[in-house]
Amino acid sequence: MDTFTLAALLLFIMGGVTAQVQLEPQNAVVLQSSDARFNCSTRQQAWTVMIWSLNGRLALTILEASGMLNSSNHFSARDYSTAGESKWEFIIKNVSRNDSGEVSCQIQGSEPVTTGLSVQESGSVEILGTNWTVMEGDQVVFQCLAAGWFPTPQLFWTVADTPVDQQLFNTSSVEVGTLVNSNSTLMFTAVHNVSVTCLASIPALITPQHSSIFLVVEKVEKPVHKDQTVLIAVIVSVIVVVLLILIIIAIVLCCKKRKRAQHTQKHRKKELRTLGKDRGRITLVTLPTPKVPDVVKSNQEANNHYGTLGDNGVRKHRHVTIV
């Protein structure tokens, strides 16, 4: 009689006994090639047989009286029972992706209790290139490759041990057979020397895998600008003084020009006034009168010309000229 038949028979014989069974952990996640461990316990003291199954196939049978019946290199168990509780640990050694699925524990008189097993694979992670040396202010681009993972790994970055916001880098993945390769690109502006780290993680990993490089940033020597504040202040002061002097000179010249114009206008008015007076004045001019015959003389007297006779017998005439 094979083990499976024996186990089934024992469960049928003891079917009238009821038991409360607890299975832990729920939905176990382990890395490939490691061991998966599950605990099945009950406080029912009168149990006889415990059966462990993987994906519906019998994996291990445990008798309460004698222990394991069919252990192997892949399946084994360990007894952790106490006085008040029966507890057995089921161990799947060197798990592979094919072991992923359902794990169940059943004690006679109870329904099978089931949990899940997920076997995952961790691959490699690497930042392409080596340590960088750039100038301050340069844009730097880092590329991280995670190859041979299952399921798709989560990639993230740290700069100087500070997590980088996910919006600052891009990640893409592609399936290669039964595994996944992921690629992530990070870009930022170089400011100072920092360490840059790319990390890859899956649920089965306690600590993420990582790759790091060091970024060396050389300072850009900028020309030293002397403080020109004092010089500018002096120049502005001189310009202001010169402008004030020019304004004063312009005002003085304008005043002189105005006075000169007023003086010229006053002088012209005076000349015009003098000229007007001269035009209204009567000027007497005395002209010598030539000696003429008596006939002429008598005619002149007849014409009532005004005249005087000089000592030498020459008559002088006075002509009135009105200017």
Contacts in CASP RR format, 6 or more apart in sequence:
PFRMAT RR
TARGET T0000
AUTHOR 0000-0000-0000
METHOD contacts of the structure
MODEL  1
MDTFTLAALLLFIMGGVTAQVQLEPQNAVVLQSSDARFNCSTRQQAWTVM
IWSLNGRLALTILEASGMLNSSNHFSARDYSTAGESKWEFIIKNVSRNDS
GEVSCQIQGSEPVTTGLSVQESGSVEILGTNWTVMEGDQVVFQCLAAGWF
PTPQLFWTVADTPVDQQLFNTSSVEVGTLVNSNSTLMFTAVHNVSVTCLA
SIPALITPQHSSIFLVVEKVEKPVHKDQTVLIAVIVSVIVVVLLILIIIA
IVLCCKKRKRAQHTQKHRKKELRTLGKDRGRITLVTLPTPKVPDVVKSNQ
EANNHYGTLGDNGVRKHRHVTIV
1 9 0 8 1.000
3 58 0 8 1.000
3 61 0 8 1.000
3 69 0 8 1.000
3 70 0 8 1.000
4 58 0 8 1.000
4 61 0 8 1.000
6 61 0 8 1.000
6 69 0 8 1.000
7 49 0 8 1.000
7 51 0 8 1.000
7 58 0 8 1.000
7 61 0 8 1.000
7 69 0 8 1.000
10 48 0 8 1.000
10 49 0 8 1.000
10 63 0 8 1.000
10 108 0 8 1.000
11 49 0 8 1.000
11 51 0 8 1.000
11 106 0 8 1.000
11 108 0 8 1.000
11 109 0 8 1.000
13 108 0 8 1.000
14 47 0 8 1.000
14 48 0 8 1.000
14 49 0 8 1.000
14 108 0 8 1.000
14 109 0 8 1.000
15 108 0 8 1.000
15 109 0 8 1.000
16 108 0 8 1.000
16 109 0 8 1.000
17 44 0 8 1.000
17 46 0 8 1.000
17 47 0 8 1.000
17 48 0 8 1.000
17 108 0 8 1.000
17 109 0 8 1.000
18 44 0 8 1.000
18 109 0 8 1.000
18 110 0 8 1.000
19 42 0 8 1.000
19 44 0 8 1.000
19 47 0 8 1.000
19 107 0 8 1.000
19 108 0 8 1.000
19 109 0 8 1.000
19 110 0 8 1.000
20 42 0 8 1.000
20 43 0 8 1.000
20 44 0 8 1.000
20 110 0 8 1.000
21 40 0 8 1.000
21 41 0 8 1.000
21 42 0 8 1.000
21 105 0 8 1.000
21 106 0 8 1.000
21 107 0 8 1.000
21 110 0 8 1.000
21 113 0 8 1.000
22 40 0 8 1.000
22 41 0 8 1.000
22 42 0 8 1.000
22 113 0 8 1.000
23 38 0 8 1.000
23 39 0 8 1.000
23 40 0 8 1.000
23 103 0 8 1.000
23 104 0 8 1.000
23 105 0 8 1.000
23 113 0 8 1.000
23 114 0 8 1.000
23 115 0 8 1.000
24 38 0 8 1.000
24 39 0 8 1.000
24 41 0 8 1.000
24 115 0 8 1.000
25 38 0 8 1.000
25 39 0 8 1.000
25 115 0 8 1.000
26 115 0 8 1.000
26 116 0 8 1.000
27 115 0 8 1.000
27 116 0 8 1.000
27 117 0 8 1.000
27 118 0 8 1.000
28 36 0 8 1.000
28 37 0 8 1.000
28 38 0 8 1.000
28 103 0 8 1.000
28 115 0 8 1.000
28 116 0 8 1.000
28 117 0 8 1.000
28 118 0 8 1.000
29 118 0 8 1.000
29 120 0 8 1.000
29 203 0 8 1.000
29 204 0 8 1.000
30 36 0 8 1.000
30 95 0 8 1.000
30 117 0 8 1.000
30 118 0 8 1.000
30 119 0 8 1.000
30 120 0 8 1.000
30 204 0 8 1.000
31 119 0 8 1.000
31 120 0 8 1.000
31 121 0 8 1.000
31 122 0 8 1.000
31 204 0 8 1.000
31 205 0 8 1.000
32 95 0 8 1.000
32 96 0 8 1.000
32 97 0 8 1.000
32 119 0 8 1.000
32 120 0 8 1.000
32 121 0 8 1.000
33 94 0 8 1.000
33 95 0 8 1.000
33 96 0 8 1.000
34 94 0 8 1.000
34 95 0 8 1.000
35 91 0 8 1.000
35 92 0 8 1.000
35 93 0 8 1.000
35 94 0 8 1.000
35 95 0 8 1.000
36 91 0 8 1.000
36 92 0 8 1.000
36 95 0 8 1.000
36 99 0 8 1.000
36 103 0 8 1.000
36 117 0 8 1.000
36 119 0 8 1.000
37 89 0 8 1.000
37 90 0 8 1.000
37 91 0 8 1.000
37 92 0 8 1.000
38 52 0 8 1.000
38 89 0 8 1.000
38 90 0 8 1.000
38 103 0 8 1.000
38 105 0 8 1.000
38 115 0 8 1.000
39 80 0 8 1.000
39 87 0 8 1.000
39 88 0 8 1.000
39 89 0 8 1.000
39 90 0 8 1.000
40 50 0 8 1.000
40 52 0 8 1.000
40 87 0 8 1.000
40 88 0 8 1.000
40 90 0 8 1.000
40 105 0 8 1.000
40 107 0 8 1.000
40 113 0 8 1.000
41 85 0 8 1.000
41 86 0 8 1.000
41 87 0 8 1.000
41 88 0 8 1.000
42 85 0 8 1.000
42 86 0 8 1.000
42 87 0 8 1.000
42 107 0 8 1.000
42 110 0 8 1.000
43 84 0 8 1.000
43 85 0 8 1.000
43 86 0 8 1.000
44 86 0 8 1.000
44 107 0 8 1.000
45 84 0 8 1.000
45 86 0 8 1.000
47 64 0 8 1.000
47 86 0 8 1.000
47 107 0 8 1.000
47 108 0 8 1.000
48 63 0 8 1.000
48 64 0 8 1.000
48 65 0 8 1.000
48 108 0 8 1.000
49 61 0 8 1.000
49 62 0 8 1.000
49 63 0 8 1.000
49 64 0 8 1.000
49 107 0 8 1.000
49 108 0 8 1.000
50 61 0 8 1.000
50 62 0 8 1.000
50 63 0 8 1.000
50 64 0 8 1.000
50 88 0 8 1.000
50 105 0 8 1.000
50 106 0 8 1.000
50 107 0 8 1.000
51 58 0 8 1.000
51 60 0 8 1.000
51 61 0 8 1.000
51 62 0 8 1.000
51 105 0 8 1.000
51 106 0 8 1.000
51 107 0 8 1.000
52 58 0 8 1.000
52 59 0 8 1.000
52 60 0 8 1.000
52 61 0 8 1.000
52 62 0 8 1.000
52 75 0 8 1.000
52 77 0 8 1.000
52 90 0 8 1.000
52 103 0 8 1.000
52 104 0 8 1.000
52 105 0 8 1.000
53 59 0 8 1.000
53 102 0 8 1.000
53 103 0 8 1.000
53 104 0 8 1.000
53 106 0 8 1.000
53 112 0 8 1.000
54 75 0 8 1.000
54 92 0 8 1.000
54 99 0 8 1.000
54 101 0 8 1.000
54 102 0 8 1.000
54 103 0 8 1.000
54 117 0 8 1.000
55 101 0 8 1.000
55 102 0 8 1.000
56 102 0 8 1.000
56 104 0 8 1.000
59 75 0 8 1.000
59 90 0 8 1.000
59 92 0 8 1.000
60 68 0 8 1.000
60 69 0 8 1.000
60 70 0 8 1.000
60 71 0 8 1.000
60 75 0 8 1.000
60 76 0 8 1.000
60 77 0 8 1.000
60 90 0 8 1.000
61 68 0 8 1.000
61 69 0 8 1.000
61 70 0 8 1.000
62 68 0 8 1.000
62 69 0 8 1.000
62 77 0 8 1.000
62 88 0 8 1.000
63 69 0 8 1.000
64 86 0 8 1.000
67 77 0 8 1.000
67 79 0 8 1.000
68 76 0 8 1.000
68 77 0 8 1.000
71 77 0 8 1.000
73 93 0 8 1.000
74 92 0 8 1.000
74 93 0 8 1.000
74 94 0 8 1.000
75 90 0 8 1.000
75 91 0 8 1.000
75 92 0 8 1.000
75 93 0 8 1.000
76 91 0 8 1.000
76 93 0 8 1.000
77 88 0 8 1.000
77 89 0 8 1.000
77 90 0 8 1.000
77 91 0 8 1.000
78 88 0 8 1.000
78 89 0 8 1.000
78 91 0 8 1.000
79 87 0 8 1.000
79 88 0 8 1.000
79 89 0 8 1.000
80 87 0 8 1.000
80 88 0 8 1.000
80 89 0 8 1.000
81 87 0 8 1.000
81 88 0 8 1.000
90 103 0 8 1.000
90 105 0 8 1.000
92 99 0 8 1.000
92 103 0 8 1.000
92 117 0 8 1.000
95 117 0 8 1.000
95 119 0 8 1.000
96 119 0 8 1.000
97 119 0 8 1.000
97 121 0 8 1.000
97 150 0 8 1.000
97 178 0 8 1.000
98 119 0 8 1.000
99 117 0 8 1.000
99 119 0 8 1.000
100 117 0 8 1.000
100 118 0 8 1.000
100 119 0 8 1.000
101 116 0 8 1.000
101 117 0 8 1.000
101 118 0 8 1.000
102 114 0 8 1.000
102 115 0 8 1.000
102 116 0 8 1.000
102 117 0 8 1.000
103 114 0 8 1.000
103 115 0 8 1.000
103 116 0 8 1.000
103 117 0 8 1.000
104 112 0 8 1.000
104 113 0 8 1.000
104 114 0 8 1.000
104 115 0 8 1.000
105 112 0 8 1.000
105 113 0 8 1.000
106 112 0 8 1.000
106 113 0 8 1.000
118 203 0 8 1.000
118 204 0 8 1.000
119 204 0 8 1.000
120 150 0 8 1.000
120 151 0 8 1.000
120 202 0 8 1.000
120 203 0 8 1.000
120 204 0 8 1.000
121 148 0 8 1.000
121 149 0 8 1.000
121 150 0 8 1.000
121 179 0 8 1.000
122 149 0 8 1.000
122 153 0 8 1.000
122 200 0 8 1.000
122 202 0 8 1.000
122 204 0 8 1.000
122 205 0 8 1.000
122 209 0 8 1.000
123 146 0 8 1.000
123 147 0 8 1.000
123 148 0 8 1.000
123 149 0 8 1.000
123 153 0 8 1.000
123 179 0 8 1.000
123 200 0 8 1.000
123 209 0 8 1.000
124 146 0 8 1.000
124 147 0 8 1.000
124 148 0 8 1.000
124 209 0 8 1.000
125 144 0 8 1.000
125 145 0 8 1.000
125 146 0 8 1.000
125 153 0 8 1.000
125 155 0 8 1.000
125 198 0 8 1.000
125 199 0 8 1.000
125 200 0 8 1.000
125 209 0 8 1.000
125 210 0 8 1.000
125 211 0 8 1.000
126 144 0 8 1.000
126 145 0 8 1.000
126 198 0 8 1.000
126 211 0 8 1.000
127 142 0 8 1.000
127 143 0 8 1.000
127 144 0 8 1.000
127 196 0 8 1.000
127 197 0 8 1.000
127 198 0 8 1.000
127 211 0 8 1.000
127 212 0 8 1.000
127 213 0 8 1.000
128 142 0 8 1.000
128 143 0 8 1.000
128 144 0 8 1.000
128 145 0 8 1.000
129 213 0 8 1.000
130 213 0 8 1.000
131 213 0 8 1.000
131 214 0 8 1.000
131 215 0 8 1.000
131 216 0 8 1.000
132 140 0 8 1.000
132 213 0 8 1.000
132 214 0 8 1.000
132 215 0 8 1.000
132 216 0 8 1.000
133 216 0 8 1.000
133 217 0 8 1.000
133 218 0 8 1.000
134 140 0 8 1.000
134 190 0 8 1.000
134 215 0 8 1.000
134 216 0 8 1.000
134 217 0 8 1.000
134 218 0 8 1.000
135 190 0 8 1.000
135 217 0 8 1.000
135 218 0 8 1.000
135 220 0 8 1.000
136 190 0 8 1.000
136 191 0 8 1.000
136 192 0 8 1.000
136 217 0 8 1.000
136 218 0 8 1.000
136 219 0 8 1.000
136 220 0 8 1.000
137 189 0 8 1.000
137 190 0 8 1.000
137 191 0 8 1.000
137 217 0 8 1.000
137 220 0 8 1.000
138 189 0 8 1.000
138 190 0 8 1.000
139 187 0 8 1.000
139 188 0 8 1.000
139 189 0 8 1.000
139 190 0 8 1.000
140 187 0 8 1.000
140 188 0 8 1.000
140 189 0 8 1.000
140 190 0 8 1.000
140 215 0 8 1.000
141 185 0 8 1.000
141 186 0 8 1.000
141 187 0 8 1.000
142 157 0 8 1.000
142 185 0 8 1.000
142 186 0 8 1.000
142 187 0 8 1.000
142 196 0 8 1.000
142 198 0 8 1.000
142 213 0 8 1.000
143 183 0 8 1.000
143 184 0 8 1.000
143 185 0 8 1.000
143 186 0 8 1.000
144 155 0 8 1.000
144 157 0 8 1.000
144 183 0 8 1.000
144 184 0 8 1.000
144 185 0 8 1.000
144 186 0 8 1.000
144 198 0 8 1.000
144 200 0 8 1.000
144 211 0 8 1.000
145 181 0 8 1.000
145 182 0 8 1.000
145 183 0 8 1.000
146 153 0 8 1.000
146 155 0 8 1.000
146 181 0 8 1.000
146 182 0 8 1.000
146 183 0 8 1.000
146 184 0 8 1.000
146 198 0 8 1.000
146 200 0 8 1.000
146 209 0 8 1.000
147 176 0 8 1.000
147 179 0 8 1.000
147 181 0 8 1.000
148 176 0 8 1.000
148 179 0 8 1.000
148 180 0 8 1.000
148 181 0 8 1.000
149 179 0 8 1.000
149 180 0 8 1.000
149 181 0 8 1.000
149 182 0 8 1.000
149 200 0 8 1.000
149 202 0 8 1.000
150 178 0 8 1.000
150 179 0 8 1.000
150 180 0 8 1.000
150 202 0 8 1.000
151 180 0 8 1.000
151 202 0 8 1.000
152 173 0 8 1.000
152 180 0 8 1.000
152 182 0 8 1.000
153 180 0 8 1.000
153 182 0 8 1.000
153 200 0 8 1.000
153 201 0 8 1.000
153 202 0 8 1.000
154 200 0 8 1.000
154 201 0 8 1.000
154 202 0 8 1.000
155 171 0 8 1.000
155 182 0 8 1.000
155 184 0 8 1.000
155 198 0 8 1.000
155 199 0 8 1.000
155 200 0 8 1.000
156 163 0 8 1.000
156 164 0 8 1.000
156 166 0 8 1.000
156 198 0 8 1.000
156 199 0 8 1.000
156 201 0 8 1.000
157 163 0 8 1.000
157 164 0 8 1.000
157 168 0 8 1.000
157 169 0 8 1.000
157 184 0 8 1.000
157 186 0 8 1.000
157 196 0 8 1.000
157 197 0 8 1.000
157 198 0 8 1.000
157 199 0 8 1.000
158 164 0 8 1.000
158 196 0 8 1.000
158 197 0 8 1.000
158 199 0 8 1.000
159 188 0 8 1.000
159 194 0 8 1.000
159 195 0 8 1.000
159 196 0 8 1.000
159 197 0 8 1.000
160 194 0 8 1.000
160 195 0 8 1.000
161 195 0 8 1.000
161 197 0 8 1.000
164 186 0 8 1.000
168 186 0 8 1.000
168 187 0 8 1.000
168 188 0 8 1.000
169 184 0 8 1.000
169 185 0 8 1.000
169 186 0 8 1.000
169 187 0 8 1.000
170 184 0 8 1.000
170 185 0 8 1.000
171 182 0 8 1.000
171 183 0 8 1.000
171 184 0 8 1.000
171 185 0 8 1.000
172 182 0 8 1.000
172 183 0 8 1.000
172 184 0 8 1.000
173 180 0 8 1.000
173 181 0 8 1.000
173 182 0 8 1.000
173 183 0 8 1.000
174 180 0 8 1.000
174 181 0 8 1.000
174 182 0 8 1.000
175 181 0 8 1.000
182 200 0 8 1.000
184 198 0 8 1.000
186 196 0 8 1.000
186 198 0 8 1.000
190 215 0 8 1.000
190 217 0 8 1.000
191 217 0 8 1.000
192 217 0 8 1.000
193 214 0 8 1.000
193 215 0 8 1.000
193 216 0 8 1.000
193 217 0 8 1.000
194 214 0 8 1.000
194 215 0 8 1.000
194 217 0 8 1.000
195 212 0 8 1.000
195 213 0 8 1.000
195 214 0 8 1.000
195 215 0 8 1.000
196 212 0 8 1.000
196 213 0 8 1.000
196 214 0 8 1.000
196 215 0 8 1.000
197 210 0 8 1.000
197 211 0 8 1.000
197 212 0 8 1.000
198 210 0 8 1.000
198 211 0 8 1.000
198 212 0 8 1.000
199 208 0 8 1.000
199 209 0 8 1.000
199 210 0 8 1.000
200 208 0 8 1.000
200 209 0 8 1.000
200 210 0 8 1.000
201 208 0 8 1.000
201 209 0 8 1.000
278 323 0 8 1.000
279 323 0 8 1.000
280 323 0 8 1.000
281 323 0 8 1.000
282 320 0 8 1.000
282 321 0 8 1.000
282 322 0 8 1.000
282 323 0 8 1.000
283 321 0 8 1.000
283 323 0 8 1.000
284 318 0 8 1.000
284 320 0 8 1.000
284 321 0 8 1.000
285 319 0 8 1.000
285 321 0 8 1.000
286 316 0 8 1.000
286 318 0 8 1.000
287 317 0 8 1.000
287 319 0 8 1.000
288 314 0 8 1.000
288 316 0 8 1.000
289 307 0 8 1.000
289 314 0 8 1.000
289 315 0 8 1.000
289 316 0 8 1.000
289 317 0 8 1.000
290 314 0 8 1.000
291 313 0 8 1.000
291 314 0 8 1.000
291 315 0 8 1.000
292 300 0 8 1.000
297 315 0 8 1.000
300 315 0 8 1.000
305 317 0 8 1.000
306 317 0 8 1.000
306 318 0 8 1.000
307 315 0 8 1.000
307 316 0 8 1.000
307 317 0 8 1.000
307 318 0 8 1.000
308 315 0 8 1.000
308 316 0 8 1.000
308 318 0 8 1.000
309 315 0 8 1.000
309 316 0 8 1.000
310 316 0 8 1.000
END
